[in-house]
Amino acid sequence: MQSTYLLPPGIHSPEQTTRPRDMFAPVARLAGLAPQYIERLSQIRSLHLAENTPPSELALSAAITCIDQSSLNAADIDLIIMGSVYKDMAEPATSARVSKQFAEHYDLPVGPAFFDVQNACNGVFSAIQIADGLVRTGAYNHVLIVSGETGDAATRAATEAITAFAETGDDPHGLGPDISNHVRHYAACYTLGSIGAATVVSAQPTDHSLELMGIKMAADSNSAELCILASQEHPLVVDPPMLLEVAAPFAIASFKAFMRERNNSIESLEHLFVHQPSKSTIADYSAGLGYPIEKIVETVTRFGNVITCSTLLGWDCVSQGLRSGDLVGANIVGSGISSGSLLLRCV
């Protein structure tokens, strides 16, 4: 069967940055907490802000970077799959807009075929898994995977929700009379960064591409209600104690099983990319897998939780240091709960 390869990612980080303490300060005053509360919990020091930039624009900028640094021509792309949580609109697919603007940028008569997928923080993983099957069966040759995450939209929504509760008692999520409980359930909103990311799943390798050696999804639907984003206009509502109790152990166990099935040891990995809602997650993976913490690529302190873009951002940070034959792994845990595992080899 046809092998598949991932081209080095394109990353687009919006220029404007802020600190979680600055985003959280209005809420901190209402709840009697220190502005540094979120930073102390997550150890995040910086977040990129999309503000009014739509997801399609972040995704397009990342796609252009990805294509321009590769040996592919834009006309080689025959399908676009968008895997972000945040979208420009419900219909048509946001990837339709990316395809149109992609064609305009490269002066193509028409853009590639397109569709969106939605799977929480595993959206890009799911897009890669779908593209892998399409390329291996010969349906397409070069599938562009894109994401544009506007995480600061959730931050604004959380601030509005907590402020409304403090001023009017409005409690749409039934979190009770204690404002500190509202802060706990909305706290994850103040860790989300905005970013664009892209890669290409291709039938042909290029310099620094990664061969896809294995990919698998695992899930625990009993935990489906622990992390809810009702719509893009709402805050992310998380049950923190339960999510912490379930998510990391499930993801770690899933990744261990995935590596055993492929007869590869975790120790053989040159790097590991993991989804990072906070810096403590990295320590959890290191301890749970018995894997050196310095080999888990850390991005969260500089970018925050980048939602679907964790794997591509981590890869981008170390791509120039990878050598032919190096094995790298990835594990992404998303609400649902789902756990996506990848094994890749540098060509």
C-alpha positions in Angstrom: 0.0 0.0 0.0 1.1 3.6 -0.7 3.2 5.2 2.1 2.2 8.7 3.3 4.3 11.6 4.5 3.7 14.8 6.4 5.4 17.9 5.1 7.1 20.3 7.6 4.4 22.5 9.1 3.6 26.1 8.5 2.8 28.1 11.6 1.3 31.6 11.8 1.2 33.3 15.2 -0.6 36.6 15.4 1.7 39.5 16.3 -0.2 40.8 19.3 0.5 39.0 22.5 -0.7 39.4 26.1 -0.2 37.7 29.5 -3.0 35.6 31.1 -2.9 37.9 34.1 -3.9 40.8 31.9 -6.9 38.9 30.5 -7.9 37.6 33.9 -7.5 40.8 35.8 -11.2 42.0 35.4 -12.5 38.6 36.7 -9.9 38.5 39.5 -11.2 41.7 41.0 -14.8 40.3 41.0 -13.7 37.0 42.5 -11.2 38.3 45.0 -8.3 36.5 43.4 -4.8 37.6 42.3 -4.5 38.4 38.6 -1.7 35.9 38.5 -4.1 33.0 39.5 -4.2 31.5 35.9 -0.4 31.8 35.4 0.3 30.1 38.7 -2.0 27.2 37.8 -0.9 26.8 34.2 2.6 28.4 34.1 1.6 30.1 30.8 3.5 33.3 30.3 2.3 34.5 26.9 -0.7 34.2 24.6 -1.2 35.3 21.0 -4.4 37.2 20.3 -6.4 36.8 17.1 -8.8 39.6 18.0 -10.9 40.2 14.8 -8.8 37.9 12.6 -11.0 35.0 11.4 -9.9 31.4 11.6 -9.7 31.1 7.8 -7.1 33.9 7.7 -4.9 32.3 10.3 -5.2 29.0 8.5 -4.5 30.5 5.1 -1.3 32.3 6.4 -0.1 29.0 7.8 -0.9 27.2 4.6 1.1 29.7 2.5 4.1 29.2 4.8 3.8 25.5 4.5 3.6 25.5 0.7 6.3 28.1 0.1 8.9 26.3 2.2 8.2 23.0 0.5 9.1 21.7 -3.0 5.4 21.4 -3.9 3.5 23.8 -6.1 0.2 25.2 -5.0 -1.5 23.6 -7.9 -0.4 20.2 -6.6 -2.8 20.4 -3.7 -6.0 18.5 -4.6 -7.9 18.7 -1.2 -8.0 20.9 1.8 -9.3 19.6 5.2 -9.8 22.1 8.0 -9.7 20.7 11.5 -9.9 23.6 13.9 -12.5 24.0 16.7 -13.1 27.6 15.7 -14.7 28.3 12.3 -15.7 31.5 10.4 -19.3 30.3 10.0 -21.5 27.2 10.3 -22.1 27.0 6.5 -20.5 26.7 4.1 -17.4 25.0 5.4 -14.7 27.4 6.5 -12.3 25.4 4.3 -14.3 26.8 1.3 -13.1 30.2 2.2 -9.6 28.9 2.7 -9.7 27.2 -0.7 -11.0 30.4 -2.4 -8.3 32.6 -0.9 -5.6 30.0 -1.5 -6.5 30.1 -5.2 -6.5 33.9 -5.2 -3.1 34.0 -3.5 -1.5 31.6 -6.0 -3.4 32.8 -9.1 -5.1 29.5 -9.6 -8.3 29.3 -11.7 -10.1 27.5 -8.9 -9.2 26.3 -5.4 -8.9 22.6 -4.3 -11.8 20.5 -3.1 -12.5 21.0 0.6 -14.3 20.0 3.7 -14.2 20.6 7.5 -13.9 18.1 10.3 -14.8 18.7 14.0 -13.3 16.7 16.9 -12.4 19.1 19.6 -8.6 19.3 20.2 -8.2 16.2 18.0 -9.6 18.0 14.9 -6.2 18.2 13.1 -5.4 14.7 14.2 -8.7 13.5 12.7 -8.0 15.4 9.5 -4.6 13.8 9.2 -6.1 10.3 9.8 -8.7 10.9 7.1 -6.1 12.3 4.7 -3.8 9.3 5.4 -6.6 6.9 4.2 -7.4 9.0 1.1 -3.8 9.2 0.0 -3.0 5.5 0.7 -5.9 4.5 -1.5 -4.9 6.8 -4.3 -7.9 9.1 -4.1 -5.7 12.1 -3.6 -2.0 12.8 -3.8 -1.5 16.0 -1.7 -4.0 16.9 1.1 -3.5 20.2 2.8 -4.4 20.1 6.5 -5.2 23.5 8.1 -6.3 24.9 11.3 -7.0 28.4 12.6 -7.7 28.7 16.3 -9.1 32.0 17.8 -8.8 31.0 21.4 -9.2 34.5 22.8 -12.9 34.4 21.7 -13.4 31.9 24.6 -11.6 34.3 26.9 -13.9 37.2 26.1 -16.9 35.0 26.4 -15.8 33.8 29.9 -15.2 37.3 31.1 -18.7 38.3 29.9 -20.3 35.3 31.6 -18.5 35.8 35.0 -19.2 39.6 34.9 -22.9 38.9 34.1 -23.2 36.5 37.0 -21.6 39.0 39.4 -23.8 41.8 38.3 -27.2 40.1 37.6 -26.9 36.5 38.9 -27.3 35.1 35.4 -26.2 31.5 35.6 -26.9 29.7 32.3 -24.7 26.7 33.1 -26.1 26.1 36.6 -22.8 26.6 38.4 -24.4 27.8 41.6 -24.2 30.9 43.9 -20.4 30.9 44.5 -18.5 33.0 42.0 -15.4 31.0 42.7 -17.1 27.9 41.2 -17.8 29.9 38.0 -14.2 30.9 37.8 -13.0 27.3 38.2 -15.3 26.1 35.5 -14.3 28.9 33.1 -10.6 29.1 34.0 -9.5 27.1 31.0 -10.7 29.9 28.7 -7.8 32.1 30.0 -5.2 29.5 28.8 -6.2 29.4 25.1 -3.9 30.9 22.5 -4.7 31.9 18.9 -2.6 30.4 16.0 -2.7 29.0 12.5 -1.1 25.7 11.5 -0.8 23.7 8.4 0.8 20.6 6.9 0.4 18.4 3.8 -0.3 14.7 3.8 1.5 13.6 0.7 2.2 10.5 -1.4 5.8 11.7 -1.9 8.5 12.5 0.7 10.4 15.8 0.7 13.3 17.1 2.7 12.5 17.0 6.5 9.2 15.3 5.9 7.9 12.7 8.3 6.7 9.3 7.2 3.5 8.3 8.9 4.2 4.9 10.5 1.1 4.6 12.6 -2.0 6.5 13.6 -4.9 5.5 15.9 -7.8 7.1 17.8 -9.0 5.9 21.2 -12.0 7.2 23.1 -13.9 7.2 26.4 -17.4 8.4 25.7 -18.3 8.1 29.4 -16.5 11.4 29.8 -18.3 13.3 27.1 -19.7 15.9 29.4 -16.6 17.0 31.2 -15.6 19.8 28.8 -18.3 21.6 26.7 -18.1 24.4 24.2 -21.8 25.0 23.4 -20.9 27.4 20.5 -18.2 29.8 19.5 -20.0 32.6 21.2 -20.0 30.7 24.6 -17.2 30.1 27.1 -15.6 26.7 27.4 -17.1 25.0 30.5 -14.8 22.4 32.2 -15.2 20.2 35.2 -11.6 20.6 36.4 -11.2 17.9 39.0 -12.9 15.2 36.9 -11.1 16.2 33.7 -7.8 16.1 35.5 -8.6 12.7 37.0 -9.6 11.2 33.7 -7.9 12.9 30.7 -4.2 12.5 31.2 -4.3 8.9 32.6 -6.5 7.8 29.7 -4.3 9.5 27.1 -1.1 8.0 28.6 -2.6 4.5 28.7 -3.8 4.9 25.1 -0.4 5.9 23.9 1.3 3.1 25.7 -1.0 0.6 24.1 -0.5 2.2 20.7 3.3 1.9 20.9 3.0 -1.7 22.1 0.8 -2.6 19.1 3.5 -1.4 16.8 6.4 -3.1 18.7 8.1 0.2 19.3 9.4 1.3 22.6 8.7 4.7 23.9 12.4 5.1 24.7 13.1 4.9 20.9 11.4 8.3 20.4 13.7 11.2 19.7 10.8 13.6 20.7 7.3 13.5 21.9 4.6 16.1 21.0 1.6 16.2 23.4 -1.4 18.4 23.8 -0.6 21.0 26.5 -3.4 22.7 28.4 -0.8 23.5 31.1 2.8 22.9 31.8 2.0 20.3 34.5 0.6 18.1 31.7 4.2 17.6 30.4 5.3 16.3 33.8 2.3 14.0 33.9 3.3 12.5 30.5 6.9 12.2 31.6 6.0 10.4 34.8 3.3 8.2 33.3 5.4 7.1 30.3 8.8 7.0 32.0 10.0 9.3 29.3 12.6 12.1 29.7 10.8 15.4 30.3 13.4 17.3 28.3 12.4 15.3 25.2 8.7 16.3 25.4 8.6 19.5 23.3 7.2 22.3 25.5 5.2 25.1 23.8 2.6 26.0 26.4 4.5 28.6 28.3 5.0 30.7 25.2 1.8 30.0 23.2 -0.8 28.7 25.7 -3.1 25.9 24.9 -3.3 26.0 21.1 -6.2 23.6 20.9 -5.9 21.6 17.7 -2.4 22.9 16.7 -0.2 21.3 19.5 1.4 18.6 17.4 2.2 20.8 14.4 3.5 23.6 16.7 5.7 21.2 18.6 7.1 19.7 15.4 7.9 23.2 14.0 9.9 24.0 17.2 12.3 21.0 16.6 12.0 20.3 12.9 15.5 21.6 12.0 17.1 19.3 14.6 15.6 16.1 13.4 17.8 13.6 11.5 17.0 10.9 9.0 15.7 7.9 10.8 14.6 9.7 13.9 11.3 8.4 15.4 8.9 10.9 16.9 5.6 10.4 18.6 2.5 12.5 19.3 -0.5 12.2 21.6 -3.4 14.6 21.6 -6.2 14.4 24.1 -9.4 16.2 23.4 -12.8 16.6 25.1 -15.1 13.7 24.4 -12.7 12.2 25.6 -10.6 11.1 22.7 -6.9 10.3 22.5 -5.1 10.5 19.1 -1.7 8.8 18.8 0.9 9.2 16.0 4.2 7.5 15.2 6.4 9.2 12.6 9.8 8.7 11.1 12.0 11.4 9.7 13.0 10.6 6.1 
